Amino acid sequence: MDILFLLIPISLVIMGVAIWVFLWAIRSGQFEDLEGPAHRILMDDDDPRIPRRPELKQDDE
């Protein structure tokens, strides 16, 4: 029974931290665009991620 005096405050602190993190995520805009990344992965990106080096010109003399 004495353990409840320890577990209840610990659980309240953990719950308070979880609510604080959730509110911080809402205020910082983490949940603004939920569908964008799902649609972005389906779009074909024609541009290469790594830009190619310019071709070296060879003089045909």
N, CA, C and O atoms as a Tripos MOL2 file, in Angstrom:
@<TRIPOS>MOLECULE
protein
  244   243    61     0     0
PROTEIN
NO_CHARGES

@<TRIPOS>ATOM
      1 N           0.8080   -1.1950    0.0000 N.3       1 MET1
      2 CA          0.0000    0.0000    0.0000 C.3       1 MET1
      3 C           0.8560    1.2650    0.0000 C.2       1 MET1
      4 O           0.4560    2.2980   -0.5370 O.2       1 MET1
      5 N           2.0310    1.1700    0.6060 N.am      2 ASP2
      6 CA          2.9270    2.3250    0.6450 C.3       2 ASP2
      7 C           3.4780    2.6730   -0.7400 C.2       2 ASP2
      8 O           3.8490    3.8170   -1.0020 O.2       2 ASP2
      9 N           3.5250    1.6810   -1.6120 N.am      3 ILE3
     10 CA          4.0660    1.9200   -2.9500 C.3       3 ILE3
     11 C           3.1730    2.8610   -3.7470 C.2       3 ILE3
     12 O           3.6490    3.5280   -4.6650 O.2       3 ILE3
     13 N           1.8840    2.9250   -3.4110 N.am      4 LEU4
     14 CA          0.9740    3.8370   -4.1040 C.3       4 LEU4
     15 C           1.3560    5.2930   -3.8810 C.2       4 LEU4
     16 O           1.1220    6.1350   -4.7480 O.2       4 LEU4
     17 N           1.9400    5.5960   -2.7280 N.am      5 PHE5
     18 CA          2.3860    6.9560   -2.4570 C.3       5 PHE5
     19 C           3.5420    7.3530   -3.3770 C.2       5 PHE5
     20 O           3.7930    8.5430   -3.5660 O.2       5 PHE5
     21 N           4.2280    6.4010   -3.9360 N.am      6 LEU6
     22 CA          5.3000    6.6700   -4.8780 C.3       6 LEU6
     23 C           4.7980    6.5910   -6.3210 C.2       6 LEU6
     24 O           5.1560    7.4330   -7.1450 O.2       6 LEU6
     25 N           3.9820    5.5990   -6.6330 N.am      7 LEU7
     26 CA          3.5560    5.3780   -8.0110 C.3       7 LEU7
     27 C           2.5760    6.4290   -8.5270 C.2       7 LEU7
     28 O           2.6370    6.8050   -9.6970 O.2       7 LEU7
     29 N           1.6870    6.9020   -7.6820 N.am      8 ILE8
     30 CA          0.7060    7.8930   -8.1330 C.3       8 ILE8
     31 C           1.3810    9.2150   -8.5040 C.2       8 ILE8
     32 O           1.0660    9.7430   -9.5700 O.2       8 ILE8
     33 N           2.2760    9.7820   -7.7120 N.am      9 PRO9
     34 CA          2.9500   11.0200   -8.1530 C.3       9 PRO9
     35 C           3.8190   10.8190   -9.3990 C.2       9 PRO9
     36 O           3.8820   11.6920  -10.2650 O.2       9 PRO9
     37 N           4.4830    9.6730   -9.4830 N.am     10 ILE10
     38 CA          5.3030    9.4030  -10.6720 C.3      10 ILE10
     39 C           4.4280    9.3310  -11.9180 C.2      10 ILE10
     40 O           4.7820    9.8800  -12.9610 O.2      10 ILE10
     41 N           3.2930    8.6580  -11.8130 N.am     11 SER11
     42 CA          2.4060    8.5560  -12.9760 C.3      11 SER11
     43 C           1.8280    9.9160  -13.3480 C.2      11 SER11
     44 O           1.6530   10.2010  -14.5330 O.2      11 SER11
     45 N           1.5260   10.7650  -12.3610 N.am     12 LEU12
     46 CA          1.0330   12.1020  -12.6640 C.3      12 LEU12
     47 C           2.0960   12.9590  -13.3500 C.2      12 LEU12
     48 O           1.7800   13.7450  -14.2440 O.2      12 LEU12
     49 N           3.3420   12.8080  -12.9380 N.am     13 VAL13
     50 CA          4.4320   13.5500  -13.5780 C.3      13 VAL13
     51 C           4.6100   13.0800  -15.0160 C.2      13 VAL13
     52 O           4.7690   13.9050  -15.9150 O.2      13 VAL13
     53 N           4.5880   11.7740  -15.2500 N.am     14 ILE14
     54 CA          4.7320   11.2400  -16.6040 C.3      14 ILE14
     55 C           3.5710   11.6840  -17.4850 C.2      14 ILE14
     56 O           3.7790   12.0240  -18.6500 O.2      14 ILE14
     57 N           2.3650   11.6870  -16.9550 N.am     15 MET15
     58 CA          1.2020   12.1320  -17.7100 C.3      15 MET15
     59 C           1.3150   13.6280  -18.0270 C.2      15 MET15
     60 O           0.9700   14.0540  -19.1290 O.2      15 MET15
     61 N           1.7900   14.4140  -17.0770 N.am     16 GLY16
     62 CA          1.9880   15.8440  -17.3210 C.3      16 GLY16
     63 C           3.0180   16.1030  -18.4130 C.2      16 GLY16
     64 O           2.8240   16.9820  -19.2520 O.2      16 GLY16
     65 N           4.1060   15.3480  -18.4080 N.am     17 VAL17
     66 CA          5.1270   15.4990  -19.4480 C.3      17 VAL17
     67 C           4.5640   15.1020  -20.8090 C.2      17 VAL17
     68 O           4.8410   15.7680  -21.8060 O.2      17 VAL17
     69 N           3.7830   14.0350  -20.8670 N.am     18 ALA18
     70 CA          3.1890   13.5960  -22.1290 C.3      18 ALA18
     71 C           2.2280   14.6440  -22.6770 C.2      18 ALA18
     72 O           2.2030   14.8850  -23.8840 O.2      18 ALA18
     73 N           1.4440   15.2650  -21.8180 N.am     19 ILE19
     74 CA          0.5170   16.3130  -22.2630 C.3      19 ILE19
     75 C           1.2960   17.5330  -22.7320 C.2      19 ILE19
     76 O           0.9340   18.1470  -23.7350 O.2      19 ILE19
     77 N           2.3530   17.8900  -22.0250 N.am     20 TRP20
     78 CA          3.1740   19.0190  -22.4290 C.3      20 TRP20
     79 C           3.8090   18.7790  -23.7990 C.2      20 TRP20
     80 O           3.8210   19.6810  -24.6370 O.2      20 TRP20
     81 N           4.3360   17.5760  -24.0380 N.am     21 VAL21
     82 CA          4.9420   17.2510  -25.3360 C.3      21 VAL21
     83 C           3.8860   17.2960  -26.4370 C.2      21 VAL21
     84 O           4.1650   17.7880  -27.5300 O.2      21 VAL21
     85 N           2.6970   16.7990  -26.1750 N.am     22 PHE22
     86 CA          1.6240   16.8250  -27.1540 C.3      22 PHE22
     87 C           1.2290   18.2560  -27.4940 C.2      22 PHE22
     88 O           1.0630   18.5850  -28.6680 O.2      22 PHE22
     89 N           1.0760   19.1110  -26.4880 N.am     23 LEU23
     90 CA          0.7280   20.5090  -26.7400 C.3      23 LEU23
     91 C           1.8320   21.2440  -27.4750 C.2      23 LEU23
     92 O           1.5510   22.0850  -28.3280 O.2      23 LEU23
     93 N           3.0840   20.9410  -27.1600 N.am     24 TRP24
     94 CA          4.2080   21.5370  -27.8740 C.3      24 TRP24
     95 C           4.1770   21.1360  -29.3440 C.2      24 TRP24
     96 O           4.4250   21.9690  -30.2150 O.2      24 TRP24
     97 N           3.8750   19.8670  -29.6330 N.am     25 ALA25
     98 CA          3.8160   19.4010  -31.0190 C.3      25 ALA25
     99 C           2.6940   20.0870  -31.7800 C.2      25 ALA25
    100 O           2.8470   20.3960  -32.9610 O.2      25 ALA25
    101 N           1.5790   20.3280  -31.1260 N.am     26 ILE26
    102 CA          0.4650   21.0160  -31.7840 C.3      26 ILE26
    103 C           0.8400   22.4630  -32.0780 C.2      26 ILE26
    104 O           0.5920   22.9520  -33.1800 O.2      26 ILE26
    105 N           1.4300   23.1490  -31.1180 N.am     27 ARG27
    106 CA          1.7780   24.5570  -31.3000 C.3      27 ARG27
    107 C           2.8910   24.7600  -32.3140 C.2      27 ARG27
    108 O           2.9370   25.8030  -32.9660 O.2      27 ARG27
    109 N           3.7890   23.7940  -32.4650 N.am     28 SER28
    110 CA          4.9010   23.9640  -33.3980 C.3      28 SER28
    111 C           4.5430   23.5330  -34.8130 C.2      28 SER28
    112 O           5.3800   23.6270  -35.7110 O.2      28 SER28
    113 N           3.3200   23.0630  -35.0310 N.am     29 GLY29
    114 CA          2.8760   22.7560  -36.3890 C.3      29 GLY29
    115 C           3.1870   21.3570  -36.8640 C.2      29 GLY29
    116 O           3.2560   21.1260  -38.0710 O.2      29 GLY29
    117 N           3.3750   20.4300  -35.9750 N.am     30 GLN30
    118 CA          3.7060   19.0660  -36.3720 C.3      30 GLN30
    119 C           2.5390   18.3640  -37.0570 C.2      30 GLN30
    120 O           2.7550   17.4320  -37.8320 O.2      30 GLN30
    121 N           1.3240   18.7870  -36.7890 N.am     31 PHE31
    122 CA          0.1550   18.1090  -37.3310 C.3      31 PHE31
    123 C          -0.5440   18.9350  -38.4060 C.2      31 PHE31
    124 O          -1.7130   18.6870  -38.6990 O.2      31 PHE31
    125 N           0.1400   19.9080  -39.0000 N.am     32 GLU32
    126 CA         -0.4830   20.7780  -39.9860 C.3      32 GLU32
    127 C          -0.7910   20.0490  -41.2960 C.2      32 GLU32
    128 O          -1.9060   20.1550  -41.8050 O.2      32 GLU32
    129 N           0.1680   19.3170  -41.8440 N.am     33 ASP33
    130 CA          0.0030   18.6690  -43.1440 C.3      33 ASP33
    131 C           0.1650   17.1660  -42.9690 C.2      33 ASP33
    132 O           1.2800   16.6460  -43.0150 O.2      33 ASP33
    133 N          -0.9330   16.4810  -42.7700 N.am     34 LEU34
    134 CA         -0.8660   15.0360  -42.5430 C.3      34 LEU34
    135 C          -0.8610   14.2470  -43.8470 C.2      34 LEU34
    136 O          -0.3650   13.1210  -43.8760 O.2      34 LEU34
    137 N          -1.4030   14.8130  -44.9280 N.am     35 GLU35
    138 CA         -1.4970   14.0710  -46.1770 C.3      35 GLU35
    139 C          -0.3670   14.3990  -47.1460 C.2      35 GLU35
    140 O          -0.1410   13.6480  -48.0960 O.2      35 GLU35
    141 N           0.3340   15.4790  -46.9350 N.am     36 GLY36
    142 CA          1.3960   15.8900  -47.8570 C.3      36 GLY36
    143 C           2.4850   14.8560  -48.0590 C.2      36 GLY36
    144 O           2.7790   14.5190  -49.2060 O.2      36 GLY36
    145 N           3.0990   14.3350  -47.0070 N.am     37 PRO37
    146 CA          4.1480   13.3390  -47.2110 C.3      37 PRO37
    147 C           3.6430   12.0530  -47.8810 C.2      37 PRO37
    148 O           4.3880   11.4020  -48.6140 O.2      37 PRO37
    149 N           2.3890   11.6910  -47.6340 N.am     38 ALA38
    150 CA          1.8490   10.4880  -48.2670 C.3      38 ALA38
    151 C           1.6990   10.6870  -49.7660 C.2      38 ALA38
    152 O           1.9220    9.7540  -50.5370 O.2      38 ALA38
    153 N           1.3260   11.8800  -50.1860 N.am     39 HIS39
    154 CA          1.1850   12.1510  -51.6190 C.3      39 HIS39
    155 C           2.5430   12.4230  -52.2660 C.2      39 HIS39
    156 O           2.7510   12.0790  -53.4290 O.2      39 HIS39
    157 N           3.4490   13.0240  -51.5400 N.am     40 ARG40
    158 CA          4.7510   13.3690  -52.0850 C.3      40 ARG40
    159 C           5.5580   12.1330  -52.4690 C.2      40 ARG40
    160 O           6.3270   12.1740  -53.4300 O.2      40 ARG40
    161 N           5.3940   11.0370  -51.7330 N.am     41 ILE41
    162 CA          6.1600    9.8360  -52.0360 C.3      41 ILE41
    163 C           5.6910    9.1960  -53.3360 C.2      41 ILE41
    164 O           6.4390    8.4520  -53.9700 O.2      41 ILE41
    165 N           4.4510    9.4830  -53.7350 N.am     42 LEU42
    166 CA          3.9200    8.9110  -54.9670 C.3      42 LEU42
    167 C           4.2800    9.7270  -56.2000 C.2      42 LEU42
    168 O           4.2110    9.2100  -57.3150 O.2      42 LEU42
    169 N           4.6570   10.9670  -56.0300 N.am     43 MET43
    170 CA          4.9940   11.8150  -57.1660 C.3      43 MET43
    171 C           6.3500   11.4160  -57.7220 C.2      43 MET43
    172 O           7.2880   11.1340  -56.9770 O.2      43 MET43
    173 N           6.4350   11.3980  -59.0500 N.am     44 ASP44
    174 CA          7.6810   11.0480  -59.7150 C.3      44 ASP44
    175 C           8.5520   12.2910  -59.7940 C.2      44 ASP44
    176 O           8.1370   13.3170  -60.3330 O.2      44 ASP44
    177 N           9.7330   12.1960  -59.2670 N.am     45 ASP45
    178 CA         10.6520   13.3180  -59.2740 C.3      45 ASP45
    179 C          11.6460   13.1060  -60.4050 C.2      45 ASP45
    180 O          12.4750   12.1980  -60.3480 O.2      45 ASP45
    181 N          11.5620   13.9470  -61.4330 N.am     46 ASP46
    182 CA         12.4290   13.7820  -62.5900 C.3      46 ASP46
    183 C          13.8360   14.3090  -62.3480 C.2      46 ASP46
    184 O          14.7740   13.9020  -63.0330 O.2      46 ASP46
    185 N          13.9930   15.1980  -61.3940 N.am     47 ASP47
    186 CA         15.3070   15.7600  -61.1220 C.3      47 ASP47
    187 C          16.1300   14.7770  -60.2950 C.2      47 ASP47
    188 O          15.6410   14.2450  -59.2980 O.2      47 ASP47
    189 N          17.3760   14.5300  -60.7020 N.am     48 PRO48
    190 CA         18.2090   13.6270  -59.8900 C.3      48 PRO48
    191 C          18.5770   14.2840  -58.5650 C.2      48 PRO48
    192 O          18.7380   15.5020  -58.4940 O.2      48 PRO48
    193 N          18.7070   13.4870  -57.5320 N.am     49 ARG49
    194 CA         19.0580   14.0090  -56.2110 C.3      49 ARG49
    195 C          20.4880   14.5460  -56.2010 C.2      49 ARG49
    196 O          20.7600   15.5820  -55.5950 O.2      49 ARG49
    197 N          21.4010   13.8400  -56.8750 N.am     50 ILE50
    198 CA         22.7980   14.2510  -56.9220 C.3      50 ILE50
    199 C          23.0260   14.9170  -58.2760 C.2      50 ILE50
    200 O          22.9110   14.2590  -59.3100 O.2      50 ILE50
    201 N          23.3440   16.1970  -58.2890 N.am     51 PRO51
    202 CA         23.5470   16.8440  -59.5860 C.3      51 PRO51
    203 C          24.7720   16.2570  -60.2930 C.2      51 PRO51
    204 O          25.8010   15.9790  -59.6760 O.2      51 PRO51
    205 N          24.6270   16.0830  -61.5790 N.am     52 ARG52
    206 CA         25.7400   15.5330  -62.3560 C.3      52 ARG52
    207 C          26.7780   16.6100  -62.6120 C.2      52 ARG52
    208 O          26.4720   17.7980  -62.7040 O.2      52 ARG52
    209 N          28.0240   16.1480  -62.7240 N.am     53 ARG53
    210 CA         29.0960   17.0770  -63.0470 C.3      53 ARG53
    211 C          28.9730   17.4680  -64.5090 C.2      53 ARG53
    212 O          28.5450   16.6620  -65.3350 O.2      53 ARG53
    213 N          29.3360   18.6750  -64.8300 N.am     54 PRO54
    214 CA         29.2900   19.0550  -66.2450 C.3      54 PRO54
    215 C          30.2710   18.2040  -67.0470 C.2      54 PRO54
    216 O          31.3770   17.9010  -66.6000 O.2      54 PRO54
    217 N          29.8350   17.8370  -68.2180 N.am     55 GLU55
    218 CA         30.6910   17.0110  -69.0780 C.3      55 GLU55
    219 C          31.9230   17.8090  -69.4880 C.2      55 GLU55
    220 O          31.8300   18.9920  -69.8140 O.2      55 GLU55
    221 N          33.0540   17.1630  -69.4700 N.am     56 LEU56
    222 CA         34.2920   17.8120  -69.9020 C.3      56 LEU56
    223 C          34.3100   17.8600  -71.4170 C.2      56 LEU56
    224 O          34.1060   16.8490  -72.0890 O.2      56 LEU56
    225 N          34.5550   19.0380  -71.9390 N.am     57 LYS57
    226 CA         34.6030   19.1840  -73.3940 C.3      57 LYS57
    227 C          35.9440   18.6920  -73.8980 C.2      57 LYS57
    228 O          36.9940   19.0610  -73.3720 O.2      57 LYS57
    229 N          35.8970   17.8710  -74.9040 N.am     58 GLN58
    230 CA         37.1400   17.3690  -75.5150 C.3      58 GLN58
    231 C          37.3140   18.0680  -76.8460 C.2      58 GLN58
    232 O          36.4050   18.1070  -77.6750 O.2      58 GLN58
    233 N          38.4920   18.6140  -77.0330 N.am     59 ASP59
    234 CA         38.8010   19.2950  -78.2920 C.3      59 ASP59
    235 C          39.2300   18.2660  -79.3100 C.2      59 ASP59
    236 O          40.1790   17.5150  -79.0820 O.2      59 ASP59
    237 N          38.5340   18.2260  -80.4360 N.am     60 ASP60
    238 CA         38.9110   17.3150  -81.5230 C.3      60 ASP60
    239 C          39.7590   18.0770  -82.5170 C.2      60 ASP60
    240 O          39.2420   18.6730  -83.4620 O.2      60 ASP60
    241 N          41.0630   18.0570  -82.3030 N.am     61 GLU61
    242 CA         41.9640   18.8030  -83.1620 C.3      61 GLU61
    243 C          42.6880   17.8960  -84.0850 C.2      61 GLU61
    244 O          43.4980   18.3540  -84.8910 O.2      61 GLU61
@<TRIPOS>BOND
     1     1     2 1
     2     2     3 1
     3     3     4 2
     4     3     5 am
     5     5     6 1
     6     6     7 1
     7     7     8 2
     8     7     9 am
     9     9    10 1
    10    10    11 1
    11    11    12 2
    12    11    13 am
    13    13    14 1
    14    14    15 1
    15    15    16 2
    16    15    17 am
    17    17    18 1
    18    18    19 1
    19    19    20 2
    20    19    21 am
    21    21    22 1
    22    22    23 1
    23    23    24 2
    24    23    25 am
    25    25    26 1
    26    26    27 1
    27    27    28 2
    28    27    29 am
    29    29    30 1
    30    30    31 1
    31    31    32 2
    32    31    33 am
    33    33    34 1
    34    34    35 1
    35    35    36 2
    36    35    37 am
    37    37    38 1
    38    38    39 1
    39    39    40 2
    40    39    41 am
    41    41    42 1
    42    42    43 1
    43    43    44 2
    44    43    45 am
    45    45    46 1
    46    46    47 1
    47    47    48 2
    48    47    49 am
    49    49    50 1
    50    50    51 1
    51    51    52 2
    52    51    53 am
    53    53    54 1
    54    54    55 1
    55    55    56 2
    56    55    57 am
    57    57    58 1
    58    58    59 1
    59    59    60 2
    60    59    61 am
    61    61    62 1
    62    62    63 1
    63    63    64 2
    64    63    65 am
    65    65    66 1
    66    66    67 1
    67    67    68 2
    68    67    69 am
    69    69    70 1
    70    70    71 1
    71    71    72 2
    72    71    73 am
    73    73    74 1
    74    74    75 1
    75    75    76 2
    76    75    77 am
    77    77    78 1
    78    78    79 1
    79    79    80 2
    80    79    81 am
    81    81    82 1
    82    82    83 1
    83    83    84 2
    84    83    85 am
    85    85    86 1
    86    86    87 1
    87    87    88 2
    88    87    89 am
    89    89    90 1
    90    90    91 1
    91    91    92 2
    92    91    93 am
    93    93    94 1
    94    94    95 1
    95    95    96 2
    96    95    97 am
    97    97    98 1
    98    98    99 1
    99    99   100 2
   100    99   101 am
   101   101   102 1
   102   102   103 1
   103   103   104 2
   104   103   105 am
   105   105   106 1
   106   106   107 1
   107   107   108 2
   108   107   109 am
   109   109   110 1
   110   110   111 1
   111   111   112 2
   112   111   113 am
   113   113   114 1
   114   114   115 1
   115   115   116 2
   116   115   117 am
   117   117   118 1
   118   118   119 1
   119   119   120 2
   120   119   121 am
   121   121   122 1
   122   122   123 1
   123   123   124 2
   124   123   125 am
   125   125   126 1
   126   126   127 1
   127   127   128 2
   128   127   129 am
   129   129   130 1
   130   130   131 1
   131   131   132 2
   132   131   133 am
   133   133   134 1
   134   134   135 1
   135   135   136 2
   136   135   137 am
   137   137   138 1
   138   138   139 1
   139   139   140 2
   140   139   141 am
   141   141   142 1
   142   142   143 1
   143   143   144 2
   144   143   145 am
   145   145   146 1
   146   146   147 1
   147   147   148 2
   148   147   149 am
   149   149   150 1
   150   150   151 1
   151   151   152 2
   152   151   153 am
   153   153   154 1
   154   154   155 1
   155   155   156 2
   156   155   157 am
   157   157   158 1
   158   158   159 1
   159   159   160 2
   160   159   161 am
   161   161   162 1
   162   162   163 1
   163   163   164 2
   164   163   165 am
   165   165   166 1
   166   166   167 1
   167   167   168 2
   168   167   169 am
   169   169   170 1
   170   170   171 1
   171   171   172 2
   172   171   173 am
   173   173   174 1
   174   174   175 1
   175   175   176 2
   176   175   177 am
   177   177   178 1
   178   178   179 1
   179   179   180 2
   180   179   181 am
   181   181   182 1
   182   182   183 1
   183   183   184 2
   184   183   185 am
   185   185   186 1
   186   186   187 1
   187   187   188 2
   188   187   189 am
   189   189   190 1
   190   190   191 1
   191   191   192 2
   192   191   193 am
   193   193   194 1
   194   194   195 1
   195   195   196 2
   196   195   197 am
   197   197   198 1
   198   198   199 1
   199   199   200 2
   200   199   201 am
   201   201   202 1
   202   202   203 1
   203   203   204 2
   204   203   205 am
   205   205   206 1
   206   206   207 1
   207   207   208 2
   208   207   209 am
   209   209   210 1
   210   210   211 1
   211   211   212 2
   212   211   213 am
   213   213   214 1
   214   214   215 1
   215   215   216 2
   216   215   217 am
   217   217   218 1
   218   218   219 1
   219   219   220 2
   220   219   221 am
   221   221   222 1
   222   222   223 1
   223   223   224 2
   224   223   225 am
   225   225   226 1
   226   226   227 1
   227   227   228 2
   228   227   229 am
   229   229   230 1
   230   230   231 1
   231   231   232 2
   232   231   233 am
   233   233   234 1
   234   234   235 1
   235   235   236 2
   236   235   237 am
   237   237   238 1
   238   238   239 1
   239   239   240 2
   240   239   241 am
   241   241   242 1
   242   242   243 1
   243   243   244 2
@<TRIPOS>SUBSTRUCTURE
     1 MET1         2 RESIDUE 1 A MET
     2 ASP2         6 RESIDUE 1 A ASP
     3 ILE3        10 RESIDUE 1 A ILE
     4 LEU4        14 RESIDUE 1 A LEU
     5 PHE5        18 RESIDUE 1 A PHE
     6 LEU6        22 RESIDUE 1 A LEU
     7 LEU7        26 RESIDUE 1 A LEU
     8 ILE8        30 RESIDUE 1 A ILE
     9 PRO9        34 RESIDUE 1 A PRO
    10 ILE10       38 RESIDUE 1 A ILE
    11 SER11       42 RESIDUE 1 A SER
    12 LEU12       46 RESIDUE 1 A LEU
    13 VAL13       50 RESIDUE 1 A VAL
    14 ILE14       54 RESIDUE 1 A ILE
    15 MET15       58 RESIDUE 1 A MET
    16 GLY16       62 RESIDUE 1 A GLY
    17 VAL17       66 RESIDUE 1 A VAL
    18 ALA18       70 RESIDUE 1 A ALA
    19 ILE19       74 RESIDUE 1 A ILE
    20 TRP20       78 RESIDUE 1 A TRP
    21 VAL21       82 RESIDUE 1 A VAL
    22 PHE22       86 RESIDUE 1 A PHE
    23 LEU23       90 RESIDUE 1 A LEU
    24 TRP24       94 RESIDUE 1 A TRP
    25 ALA25       98 RESIDUE 1 A ALA
    26 ILE26      102 RESIDUE 1 A ILE
    27 ARG27      106 RESIDUE 1 A ARG
    28 SER28      110 RESIDUE 1 A SER
    29 GLY29      114 RESIDUE 1 A GLY
    30 GLN30      118 RESIDUE 1 A GLN
    31 PHE31      122 RESIDUE 1 A PHE
    32 GLU32      126 RESIDUE 1 A GLU
    33 ASP33      130 RESIDUE 1 A ASP
    34 LEU34      134 RESIDUE 1 A LEU
    35 GLU35      138 RESIDUE 1 A GLU
    36 GLY36      142 RESIDUE 1 A GLY
    37 PRO37      146 RESIDUE 1 A PRO
    38 ALA38      150 RESIDUE 1 A ALA
    39 HIS39      154 RESIDUE 1 A HIS
    40 ARG40      158 RESIDUE 1 A ARG
    41 ILE41      162 RESIDUE 1 A ILE
    42 LEU42      166 RESIDUE 1 A LEU
    43 MET43      170 RESIDUE 1 A MET
    44 ASP44      174 RESIDUE 1 A ASP
    45 ASP45      178 RESIDUE 1 A ASP
    46 ASP46      182 RESIDUE 1 A ASP
    47 ASP47      186 RESIDUE 1 A ASP
    48 PRO48      190 RESIDUE 1 A PRO
    49 ARG49      194 RESIDUE 1 A ARG
    50 ILE50      198 RESIDUE 1 A ILE
    51 PRO51      202 RESIDUE 1 A PRO
    52 ARG52      206 RESIDUE 1 A ARG
    53 ARG53      210 RESIDUE 1 A ARG
    54 PRO54      214 RESIDUE 1 A PRO
    55 GLU55      218 RESIDUE 1 A GLU
    56 LEU56      222 RESIDUE 1 A LEU
    57 LYS57      226 RESIDUE 1 A LYS
    58 GLN58      230 RESIDUE 1 A GLN
    59 ASP59      234 RESIDUE 1 A ASP
    60 ASP60      238 RESIDUE 1 A ASP
    61 GLU61      242 RESIDUE 1 A GLU
